[in-house]
Amino acid sequence: MPERAHRPSRWQPLRHAALVALALAATPLAAAPPAAAASEPWWAHAVIYEIYTRSFQDSNGDGVGDLAGIVSRLDYLQSLGVDALWLTPFFPSPQVDFGYDVRDYENVDPQYGSLADFDRLVAEARKRDMRVILDLVLNHTSEQHPWFVEAARSRSAPSHGWYVWSEGRREGGMRRPPNNWVSQFGGSAWEYVPAVQQFYYHRFFRAQPDLNWRNPQVEHAMLEVMRFWLDRGAAGFRLDAVSALVEDAQLRNAAPLGGRTAQGDARLSDAYTANLPETHAIVRRIRKALGHYGEGPLLIAETYAQSTAQLAPWYGGARRDELQLPMDTAFGFGDRLDAREFRRRLGEAAALPGGEPLLLFDNHDHARSWDRYGDGVHNAEIAKILATMLLTSRSPVLIYQGEELGQPTATAARVEDVRDPLGITGWPKEKGRDGERTPMQWDASAQAGFTSGRPWLPVATGFEAVNVRTELTDADSLLTWHKKLIALRRGDPALRSGRLVMLDAANTHVLSYARVTSEGSGILVALNMSAQPQTLTLSGTAAGFAGNRFRTLMSSPGEFAAAGTRLSLPPYGAWVAAVE
């Protein structure tokens, strides 16, 4: 498609639908397998690969990853077995929050390429049977977005009501913010603009003013943005910070929780700033408005919940008219390898009434699982346990770039080296997110093959051994383990559509489960989450298998197999077997 200039603001109001609050409880673990593969959407068992656009591959030597660089690495992603790419924001931006402060929603930042580069990426991905998903920032814009520039000039500006404003309150002859809300980047969540004599709300950095989703013109504008990218071939969106779209209309003070944040602010309840019932109505309207695009675009969302079961409302109840894939951050964002806990989480994921959530261990906002779960000695074995759990689950899954290599978190040692504003404002308690955003490690050459120039963030130490080229030729590498698991996931009917059956539920050290087809065949998985050897007595019939013979498909560390119905697992051992 030809390059397209940004459209001027000509949005017309939309009528709001009724607001409905949802509260659904999870049902017990489903006994029946999911629907036949022929009737399932493409994403039902997908492996989605998150690309942090700045750090994946630089094509022109400026030290910043770009769209052309991604195109040059599509063959690798295809060989890995990826079904879809999730790209972090590449829209024009001042880069205060590295793309999550959008200045123009309908173009490509020149440092990442052009609209023609995006079109080529979509076309080349499609040739390899991969789709492209965009990270869309709905909650806020950059302060440099034309909408906000106009809004901050005059209260009578057409877009003034597109943002959340307040007169504030008078105290001692001074104008103060309307309440005690604080920004996640530190300080008050309210910023005063003298030109309009009002405060605007920013849940995140002050350069990221929150949009007013109670204004139907905002919703209409964002739907136009979505249509723009869908028309160019995007397969869907990951909706950033979706739970924060709506704030308390009365702007009531947040309740204190005790203690202080890394930035030194009081810790406050988010009951008035996140997960308000109106958000579900917005998501439903988005889903409905985009429903005419074939089977409908995929809507993934950044959804934080205390447990997997709490994701139930995000599907939209029995109508399933909200998200197709809420992100299950409760599943993998911990730091403790606990068989009992993961047994519970997998069971909750399989029992969600709206379908399977998107399971993940890593993304660009959290220290890498290699370090969170690793003990410093058995990190490689533990990483294989996590990969096995992820890729033999019933759910669609997300792999973050470098996760398949065992790429570590590379946190800066000095505040002077921090690029992330969250780390700059929170140092030293909060060191920011640079550590999980370092460049992808392709080979052992200078800068790990990421760039011919100076990378925007330093490459992590140890890349000479932990890189794609080295691990591709190592039969025991974490990358090889991932490739085998993904191939097995794609080719085995039990891993595609078999029901999940938990085994040995009282075992505190070993997580074991089966994936069983309706014909009684399938896969058995056993994961030793302890530093001591563990012995299991296997029973195929107890899992619902027609047979009771076990053929090892994958094992780590080293090669081992069951002796009849007896299996000895080494410390942090992982075993995947076919049951015959």
FENJOVEN-V213637 format. One record per backbone hydrogen bond with DSSP energy under -1.0 kcal/mol. CO is the residue of the C=O (numbers start at 1). NH is the residue of the N-H. Records with the same first field share a line. If there is no record, write none. Layout:
CO=NH, NH
This chain:
36=39
37=40
41=44
43=46
46=397
47=83, 84
48=399
49=86
50=401
51=53, 88
52=55
54=65
55=440
57=66
63=456
66=70
67=71
68=72
70=73
71=74
73=77
74=78
75=79
76=80
77=81, 82
83=131
84=49
85=133
86=51
87=135
90=109
92=103, 104
97=100
102=142
109=112, 113
112=67
114=118
115=119
116=120
117=121
118=122
119=123
120=124
121=125
122=126
123=127
125=130
126=129
131=85
132=235
133=87
134=238
136=138, 240
139=211
142=145
145=149
146=150
147=151
148=152
150=153
154=157
157=160
159=162
160=163
162=212
164=201
166=199
169=176
171=174
174=171
176=169
181=189
183=186
187=183
189=202
191=200
193=196, 197, 198
198=193
199=166
200=191
201=210
203=184
205=208
207=143
209=141
210=164
211=213
212=215
215=218, 219
216=220
217=221
218=222
219=223
220=224
221=225
222=226
223=227
224=228
225=229
226=230
227=231
229=234
230=233
235=298
236=134
237=300
238=136
239=302
241=244
242=245
243=275
248=251
255=269
259=267
261=264
265=261
267=257
270=273, 274
272=248
276=279
277=280
278=282
279=283
280=284
281=285
282=286
283=287
284=288
285=289
286=290
288=291
290=293
292=294
293=296
298=237
299=324, 325
300=239
301=303, 327
308=311
309=312
311=314
312=315
313=316
314=323
315=322
317=320
325=301
326=358
327=329
329=333
336=338
338=342
339=343
340=344
341=345
342=346
343=347
344=348
345=349
346=350
347=351
351=27
352=355
358=328
359=398
368=371, 372
369=373
378=382
379=383
380=384
381=385
382=386
383=387
384=388
385=389
386=390
387=391
388=392
396=359
397=48
399=50
400=403
402=405, 406, 407
414=417
415=418
420=424
421=425
422=426
423=427
426=430
434=437
435=410
441=468
442=469
445=448
446=449
447=450
448=442, 443
450=58
462=465, 466
465=467
467=471
468=472
471=474
474=477
477=481
478=482
479=483
480=484
481=485
482=486
483=487
484=488
485=489
486=490
487=491
488=492
492=496
493=497
494=498
499=516
501=514
504=507
509=529
511=527
512=503
513=525
514=501
515=523
516=499
517=520
520=546
521=517
522=579
523=515
524=577
525=513
526=575
527=511
530=572
534=569
536=567
540=545
549=580
551=578
554=576
556=574
563=566
565=538
566=563
567=536
569=534
570=573
573=528
574=556
575=526
576=553, 554
577=524
578=551
